[in-house]
Amino acid sequence: MEVRNQTSVTEFLLSGLVDDPSLNYLFFVIFLLMYLMTLLGNFSMISLISCSPTLRNPMYFFLGHLSFSDVCYSSGITPKIISNMVSRRLVISFQGCAAQLFFFVLFVTAECFLVTVMAYDRYVATCNPLLYVMIMSRDFPMELVGMAYCGGIITTTIQTSCTFRLSFCNSNKVNHFYCDIPPLLKLSCTNTSMRDMSVREFSSLRLVVFPVFSLLA
């Protein structure tokens, strides 16, 4: 991941979830419980699939990686949000912001690819049941998962590097509670029209193309 800061910005100031400080501990408990439930549920799913010999088919293999990506992208932003609620220090370093955005986009994109792969797996199982075992051979599911992660890596590398190549000279206050592309673009003093277009295209791909392909499959 190549990140080039063209300004003197070394840290960003994030926005809090609530303006009333007395509600911070309430939201801290809520987010902590939700995060722990996410970890418990997904790690339980991964452990069950890994330990059960009856769940060694492609569908559960994909489901295990879907749970893994869910844990990773949740862990990319939630711990920082929780710690900010307690410390009330809504500051994140330039490198920390880049890393947060990188891993969030990586695993969200990989999850979209994995859902599409799972839809294809169900399509083959339903429409070509006699050829399912031959098509979904031992190596093919691993190749599909690898392609999903590669797609995530390529996407996040482009998105993150393009975002942090911009000059941030308007302000360092991010109007969001974690580092995301649209709030960061608003801080740039350079022309971001092409960058805005790429964000819209990526959002369309994630919100329209992947679901439509999954429904068709």
N, C-alpha and C positions, 0 to 999 in steps of 0.2 A: 504494500500500500504506500504510494508516494504522496506525501503531503507537503505542500510548499506554502508557507505563510508569507504573504507579500507585505504585511503591515507589522506594526509593533504590538498587535493584540496577542497577549500571552494567556488570557483566560476569558471565559464567558460567564456572565451573570444570568442564571436561570430564573424563571418566574416560579413562584410557589403555586401549589394547587389551590390554596385558600388564602385569603387576605387576613383572616382572623387567626392570630397565633394560638389562641386557646383551642382551636380545632385541629392543630397539628398532630397532637398525640392520638386523637380519635382516628384520624386518617392513617397515622402510623400503624395502629393496631389493625385496621381494616386491610391495608396494603400488605402488611406482614403476614396476616393470616391467608390472604389470597395467594401470596407468593409461595408460602409453605405448602398450601394445598396443591398449587401447580406442580411444585417439585415432587411432592409425595405421590400424586396421581400419575405423573409421567414416569418417574423412576419405578413405581410399582408396575406400570405397563411394560417398561423395558425389561425389568427383572423377570416378569412372568413369561414374556416371549422368549427371553434368553434361556430360561431354565426348563421350560416345558417342551418335551420332544414332539408333542402333538401340534405345536404352533410353529413348525418349521417350514411353512409354505410362504410364497412370495408376498401374499397379502399382509401377513403379520410382520414380515421383514420390513415392508414399507411402513407399516404402522409404527414399528419400533423407531425407525428413523424420523418419522413425523413427531413422535413424542420427544426425541432427542433435540430436534430443531426448536420445538416449543420451549423446552428448558433453556436452550442457549439464547434465544432472542429475549426471553423473559429475564434472564440473568444479565443481559447486556444493559438494561436500563433500570430495572426495579430496585436492585440494591442501592444505587445512587439516589434514587427518589426517596427510599426509606431513610437513608442516612441524612439526607437534607432536611427531612421533617424533624429529626431529633436535634441535629446540630444547628439548624436554621442558617447554615452557611451555604447559600445557593450559588456556589462558585464551582466551576469545572475548568480544568486546564485546557488549553488549545489541543494538546495531544490527546487528553482524555475525551474531549468532545469528538475528535476525529475517530478515535477507537470505538466510542459508543455508537456513532453513526455507522461505522464500517460493519460491526458485528450485527447490529440490528437489521440493516438492509440485507446483509448476507443471509441470515437465517429466515427472515420473512420471505425473501425471494425463493430460497431453497424449499421452504414449506409450500409455496405456491406450485413449484415444479413437482414436488412429491405428491400433492393432492391430484395433480393432472396424471402423474404416473399411476397412482392408485386407480383412477378412473379408467385408464387404459387396461390395467390388469383385470378389472371387473368386466370390461368390454370383451376381452379375449376369453375370459372364463365363461361368459354368457353366450357369446356368439360362436365361439370355436372351442367348445369343451373338449372335443376329441384331440385337438391340436394344442391344448393349453400346456400340457407337460412339456411338449417339444419346444413351443415358443418361449415359455418361461423356464428355460433351462437353468442350471445352477449359476452360470456366470451372468446371464442377461439381467436379472434383477439388480445385481451389484453394479453392472454397467449403467443401468437407468438411474440408480441412486447417485453414482459418481457424476453422471451428467447433471443431475439436479444441483449438487453442491458446486460443480464447476460453473453452472449458470449463475448461481448465487455469487460466487467469487468474482466472476467477470463483471456482473452488474454492479456489485458494491464497490469494486475497484474503480470503475468508471465514474459512478455517482459520487463517491467520496473524494476522489482526487480532483474532479472538476469543481466540486463545492469548495474545497479548502485551497484551491488555487486562486480564488477570488480575493480581492482586497477588502478587508473589513475596516472601514474608516468612519462609518456613520456612528456606530455605538457597539458596545460589547454585551448589551442586554438582550438576551434571547427571549422572545415572547412565547415561551413554551416551558414545560417542566422537564423536558429532556432535549437533547440535540437532535433536531430533525431538519430536513433540507429546506422546506419553505420558510421557516422562521430565520434560518441562517442567511438565505438569499436576501431577505429584507434588510439585513445589516450591511450588505455589500454596497460600495459606492461605485462599482463598475457596472457596465451594461449586462444584465442577467436575462435578457429576452430569450436567447438561445437556451440558456440553462433552464428557464421556466418551461420552455417547450419540451425539453427532454424529460423533465419531471412529469409533465402531463402525459407524455407518451408512455412513460414507465407505469404511471398510475392506471392508464387505460389498459395496458397489457396485463397488469396484475388484477384489476377489478372487472375487466370485461372478457379478455381473450381466454384466460385460464378457466374462469367459471363456465363460459360457453363451451369450451372444449370438453370440460368435465361433464356437463349436462348432455352433450352430444354422444359422449362415450357411454 
